[in-house]
């Protein structure tokens, strides 16, 4: 779910949203305050109209490596039918993995070409290309050394040079700005979510020493009673093409809520699915109507790791509240899932504008005799929970009187820096993250009892293969996590995504990556639904 994703499908077809499931990108995105490098790709001569632009962002950093991403955007007036990104890396560093592109390494010079599903970029559309870099040998700094700025150099896009402007007033640094000191809790970028930008984590590295996670009852509290999970809410990727089974996606009797992903800015503060599909698109509205007929409630997910968050593009809280209301009216939903990642998480102006708009939205709904249910989806560290930026966002929501029904733990695509040796531990990582966030919820809302805080915790896992190599959420992980969730009476469980709850036609394999329409592991269709849904 996840960082990573392009703005939407190619004309006439909903393309696979591999970038959406790249929540990995969103995890590392929160790993360190970003050193944003704005890379403007110029034409052959000064003043020549640019066709593509690219923003480079350092999304995470740790002693043995870092993660970064380029956001490629078509700023011209014609559709770009293919792109090639090239850059160098300094000696002692190498690309470990890439998402949303095909990598062709050659002795320090790297070429990333488009995938078939993201080669066409219409005017205003964008795609996130993320990668993880590893430092080796003499290139690895000691624990006492600052993390260096050893990012990509000599960048070109479609064989035109990338020009790096001076650092902006916001404090972002260019590649020549010198060392980037570790500055407290991570920032995010688009990770994943997801995703992904490797997404989900709020810290740059796992602590060198850890204590065991707190017990379910917590200090001084009473143990929650074992029971059922109130909300089972799988995500549905509304940009996927192909057959759509509303009964299977809805699973009446088990799933009471479906989360439709993702609405972002289509340009000029205009809400669109994936940034490209209109709210009144007949295929999409037909799917929503079928879901509604299948029973249960619908929640709309905003933001995520790719595209542009509406809170960043709409100029005022009033304008943003109007846009949110437009989406809810078009879908008939009364619930919102705010997936906050990357720069939209670390920019105070965006955080404050969003919370102010949500307060206006809830107040207007209340005045009309209705209600809007709001939940936040935030990247986490499996042991330390939310980073400082995420906690600041929640405190600002309290200050602005936003009623928050849940805090969703994005328990996926952590990366080796925060979740080493993940085999057979992904279910435990999800439980550990939930423990940490439950305690943080009680810090933000101290009036909540132990059990009430658990009911406000939501956890989203990425079933099957995640986008980070080695991270696989297996059926056994699902069983262990489901037992934990029922023991503490977790408020909400979700997964990315309903379309992935089936085996791949080719069976997957150890070297297979994450696919948008299958899990990549051996399973029966709907196996995760039966386990997590109980």
Buried (B, 14 or more C-beta within 10 A) or exposed (E): BBBBBBBBBBEEEBBBBBBBBBBBBBBBBBBBBBBBBBBBBBEEEEEEEBBBBBBBBBBBBBBBBBBBBBBBBBBBEEEBEEBBBBBBBBEBBBBBBBBBBEBEEEEBEBBBBBBEBBBBBBBBBBBBBBBBBBBEEEBBBEEEEEBBBBBBBEBBBBEBBBEBEEBEEEEBBBBEBEBBEBEEBBBBBBBBBBBBBBBBBBBBBBEEEEEEBBEBBBEEBEEBEEEEBBBBBBBBBBBBBEEBEBEBBBBEEBBBBBBBBBBBBBBEBBBBBBBBBBBEBEEBBEBBEBBBEBBBBBBBBBBBBBBBBBBBBBEEBEBBBBBBBBBBEBBBBBBBBBBBBBBBBBBEEBBBBBBBBBBBBBEBBEEEEEEBBBBBBBBBBBBBBBBBBBBBBBEBBEEBEBBBBBBBBBBBBBBBBBBEEBEEBBBBBBBBBBBBBBBBBBEBBEEBEBBBBBBBBBBBBBBBBBBBBBBBBBBEBBEBBBEBBBBBBBBBBBBBBBBBBBBBEEEBEEEBBBBBBBBBBEBEEBBBBBBBBE
